[in-house]
Amino acid sequence: MAFESLSEKLQNVFKNLRGKGRLNEDDVKTAMKEVRMALLEADVNFKVVKQFVNTVTERAIGADVMNGLNPGQMVVKIVNEELTSLMGDEVTELQFQPGKSKTVIMMCGLQGSGKTTTAAKIAGKVKQKGKRPLLVACDIYRPAAIDQLRINAEKQEADFFEMGTDTDPVTIVKEALVYADKQNDNVILIDTAGRLQIDDEMMEELVRIKEAVEVHQTLLVVDAMTGQDAVNVASTFNERIGVDGIILSKLDGDTRGGAAISVKAVTGKPILFAGMGEKLSDLEPFHPDRMAGRILGMGDVLTLIDKAVEANQAMDEEKEREMARKMNKGKFDFDMYLESMKQMRSMGGFGALLNMLPGMGKISEDQMPDEKQLAHMEAIVLSMTPKERANPKLMSPQRKLRIAKGSGNDIADVNRFIKQFEQMQKMMKQMGGMKKRRGGFPGLGGLGGFPGMGSGNRFF
């Protein structure tokens, strides 16, 4: 879970502050020492930590905070504001050339940073904005990278250009621009070669590409899980070739957060996107304020809403109308449950969604259904007939026994699932606010009603 380690330590510090009621200067300084240690252990750049702690301390010992009704909460607010400032204050978006002009974007980064996959992810993002992307394979040293880009281009339904492994990358880029004119492609994404470490040959190749063609944006992909090393890589690339923006890959697996907090402050370059998974859809715009909220355990409801809207847009319109009609009548059947599961997966899975809800980051493992549990639940539903899925009231002992055998589960598992499903039905009927709301995600309206959640017991 992203920032899990850092988030837990910071939340413990602030829990102690809130419990004191009134604060004095020593309380603040003691808390800031703990914050300093937490940030350093999270691999945040030591200069960034020093400046951050000094700024927060100076603000926190002011009269307005010390004499306030809730000084502990005020300190948390200050930390949140300063974390947001460190990571960039505002969202930075891709900049496109005006009108029909082509926008040339050069992707760079070390081997293994996720650069090739990220290029394809960005192709999907620009398509959503009505652009026509072209993915250009310039990693002539790794045939597998060319094949990977081709496959991902097909998945994203984006144009693809390559000239094999025997042509100089500068020539490939020039020919790709000619090809783009013929195909009416207007966003050219150049996937350059990476190395296991920074070397002069790699940097020279990138410089030659930028000298040969007009590159409008140079985006650097760094592995967030490498912490301070990612920051050092970003600094070097920026000094040697000039970087316009940074993309943090594998942020979903970064329990510390050092790269996310440090890289903007050290390089002065904005973070544009965060890679939050392996799927081609797992690329989020980087919102500094939302990221600060995640780090401090405040959740990220706005990103959750964005994901819900995207999932809703991807749903078939006729199916969406049918689900809305049933919800308006207070109905919730097994077909809708299956659709809930599908939407949940498209939004990153149960764990990813819970991490965005305030207070849910610490939910116990005993209450959290894992993917295996969810698969068992789905198998039960898929073993039902269409009539049974549409009308849960049809369930009889004989039908339950058949479903248990068909899904490979015990009859007790089926009974437990159906009982929890009935509890969820009652809850959904009580949620009057859901009746007129579009873009919701049935089954997530209340975690206590979701099969496998809220009872304190694991489903299987």
BELWOKA-V571744 format. One line per field, one symbol per residue. ss: DSSP state (A for helix, B for strand, O for the rest). phi: phi as a letter, one per 30 degrees, with the letter a starting at -180 (. if undefined). A space follows every 50 residues. Layout:
BEGIN
ss->???
phi->???
END
This chain:
BEGIN
ss->OOOAAAAAAAAAAAAAAAOOOOOOAAAAAAAAAAAAAAAAAOOOOAAAAA AAAAAAAAAAOOAAAAOOOOAAAAAAAAAAAAAAAAAOOOOOOOOOOOOO OOBBBBBBOOOOOOAAAAAAAAAAAAAAOOOOBBBBBOOOOOAAAAAAAA AAAAAAOOBBBOOOOOOOAAAAAAAAAAAAAAAOOOBBBBBOOOOOOOOA AAAAAAAAAAAAOOOOBBBBBBBAAAOAAAAAAAAAAAAAOOOOBBBBBO AAAOOOOAAAAAAAAAAOOOBBBBBOOOOOOOBBBOOAAAAAAAAOOOOO AAAAAAAAAAAAAAOOAAAAAAAAAAAAOOOOOAAAAAAAAAAAAAOOOA AAAAAOOOOOOOOOOOOOOOAAAAAAAAAAAAOOOAAAAAOAAAOOAAAA AAAAAAAOOOAAAAAAAAAAAAAAAAAAAAOAAAOOOOOOOOOOOOAAAO OOOOOOOOOO
phi->.eieddedddddddddddddidbcddeddddddddeddddddideddddd ddddddddddcdddddcddbdedddedddddddddedkicdccdccddic ddcccccblddjdjddddedddedddddciccdbccdcddcbeddddddd ddddddhcdbbabicccdedddddddddddddcidbbccccddcbdbdbd ddddddddddddbdcdbccccbddddhdddddddddddddbiccabbcdh ddccdcjedddcddddcicdccbbdcldddcdbcedcedddddddcicia dddddedddddddddeedddddddddddcicbcdddddddddddddcjjd dddddcceicdcddddccdddddddddddddddddeddddbedddbeddd ddddddcicdddddddddddddddeddddddedddcccidbejcdaddcd ejcidicddc
END
